Amino acid sequence: MNWDRIEGNWHQLRGRAKQRWARLTENDLDRIQGRREELEGFLQEAYGLAVDDVKRQVDKFCKDLDDNGVKV
């Protein structure tokens, strides 16, 4: 899935992000507003992950959306 589509449809996809990364608060999700860089920063902070690990997780999130046929 193209990240521009995720950003443009963040309100529909934020629930899936919350399921994947439960430590993100509703306030965090509001501030992220679908921006990949923001999401990665919040994940690094919330989970104490390295940059490469965060990028892999976000890439997998995108792939899983495609694999599950999520249409946005």
Buried (B, 14 or more C-beta within 10 A) or exposed (E): BEBEBBBEBBEEBBEBBBEBBEEBEEEBBEBBEBBBEBBBBBBBEBEEBEEEEBBEBBEEBBEEBEEEEBEE
